[in-house]
Amino acid sequence: MGLFKRFVSQTRKPEGFLGRIMINGMNSGHAKLAGWGMSHLEGISPESIAELGCGGGGNAKALLKRFEKAKLSALDYSELSVEKTRENNKEFIAEGRCTVLQGNVAELPFEDKSFDLATAFETVYFWPGPQKSFAEVYRVMKPGGIFLICNESDGTDEEGLRFEKVIDGMKCYTEEQLISALTAAGFSKVTASHHPSKPWITVLAEK
Ligand SMILES: C[S@@+](CC[C@H](N)C(=O)[O-])C[C@H]1O[C@@H](n2cnc3c(N)ncnc32)[C@H](O)[C@@H]1O
């Protein structure tokens, strides 16, 4: 496998030396996208948040700053991501507002109806299903809870489709595919927004 493929494949599950380099770049590399995604969360004040596929933990930190009364559980199946998220959120962990768990979104280690808000930035491309994984998110959401998905590829852009070919197991979903899988998983009121000048997409789904 070429170095480029080995490196970009670290987005799927950061591991080892290359994973460490990738994860160091994720927080800064995804900050603008995540900020745009979070701008769709106006008018809510969640008390409990699940940040799924948390990577380096930058988005967990931004959510904890944005929603000052919330407690957040961050989850990722990569040991490195868990380590980095803990390192980046030391203060919030010490305050008792943040916990970080290693686990797979396909089998979430949470009770039913636990969260007001669940977020997934740049990660659903890799989730099993995705309907199966979305059904797991649905299970752990409280009634009325919001699930936010934010991707830099809306499944139609050249760059996203190029990465899809290089990274095994990656799938860039279109708006229609996401809405259909979320609806089949049980969510209602599913809406999508596209960035005016980039192929970025944010989808909000209510339980
Ligand atoms: C491209 S990174 C994005 C990280 C972070 N959300 C961000 O925006 O910077 C994708 C992350 O999702 C995690 N991930 C992918 N599939 C997962 C799964 N099935 N369960 C838990 N984590 C998963 C990977 O380990 C990786 O840390």
The ligand as an SDF file (V2000), in Angstrom:
LIG
                    3D

 27 29  0  0  0  0  0  0  0  0999 V2000
  -12.0430   11.6130   10.1030 C   0  0  0  0  0  0  0  0  0  0  0  0
  -12.0330   11.3290   11.8190 S   0  0  0  0  0  0  0  0  0  0  0  0
  -13.0080   12.7090   12.4240 C   0  0  0  0  0  0  0  0  0  0  0  0
  -12.7350   13.0020   13.8590 C   0  0  0  0  0  0  0  0  0  0  0  0
  -13.5150   14.1900   14.4490 C   0  0  0  0  0  0  0  0  0  0  0  0
  -14.9340   13.9100   14.5310 N   0  0  0  0  0  0  0  0  0  0  0  0
  -13.2630   15.4430   13.6700 C   0  0  0  0  0  0  0  0  0  0  0  0
  -14.1900   16.0050   13.0480 O   0  0  0  0  0  0  0  0  0  0  0  0
  -12.1130   15.9080   13.6660 O   0  0  0  0  0  0  0  0  0  0  0  0
  -13.1500    9.9600   12.0190 C   0  0  0  0  0  0  0  0  0  0  0  0
  -13.1760    9.4240   13.4390 C   0  0  0  0  0  0  0  0  0  0  0  0
  -14.2840    8.5310   13.5570 O   0  0  0  0  0  0  0  0  0  0  0  0
  -13.8700    7.3880   14.2700 C   0  0  0  0  0  0  0  0  0  0  0  0
  -14.7650    6.2770   13.9100 N   0  0  0  0  0  0  0  0  0  0  0  0
  -14.9910    5.7800   12.6640 C   0  0  0  0  0  0  0  0  0  0  0  0
  -15.8560    4.7560   12.7110 N   0  0  0  0  0  0  0  0  0  0  0  0
  -16.2100    4.5980   14.0110 C   0  0  0  0  0  0  0  0  0  0  0  0
  -17.0650    3.6960   14.6960 C   0  0  0  0  0  0  0  0  0  0  0  0
  -17.7290    2.7280   14.0390 N   0  0  0  0  0  0  0  0  0  0  0  0
  -17.1930    3.8120   16.0360 N   0  0  0  0  0  0  0  0  0  0  0  0
  -16.5020    4.7640   16.7190 C   0  0  0  0  0  0  0  0  0  0  0  0
  -15.6570    5.6460   16.1170 N   0  0  0  0  0  0  0  0  0  0  0  0
  -15.5230    5.5790   14.7840 C   0  0  0  0  0  0  0  0  0  0  0  0
  -12.4090    7.1910   13.8470 C   0  0  0  0  0  0  0  0  0  0  0  0
  -11.6780    6.4030   14.7410 O   0  0  0  0  0  0  0  0  0  0  0  0
  -11.9170    8.6290   13.7690 C   0  0  0  0  0  0  0  0  0  0  0  0
  -11.3830    9.0720   14.9980 O   0  0  0  0  0  0  0  0  0  0  0  0
  1  2  1  0
  2  3  1  0
  2 10  1  0
  3  4  1  0
  4  5  1  0
  5  6  1  0
  5  7  1  0
  7  8  2  0
  7  9  1  0
 10 11  1  0
 11 12  1  0
 11 26  1  0
 12 13  1  0
 13 14  1  0
 13 24  1  0
 14 15  1  0
 14 23  1  0
 15 16  2  0
 16 17  1  0
 17 18  1  0
 17 23  2  0
 18 19  1  0
 18 20  2  0
 20 21  1  0
 21 22  2  0
 22 23  1  0
 24 25  1  0
 24 26  1  0
 26 27  1  0
M  CHG  2   2   1   9  -1
M  END
$$$$
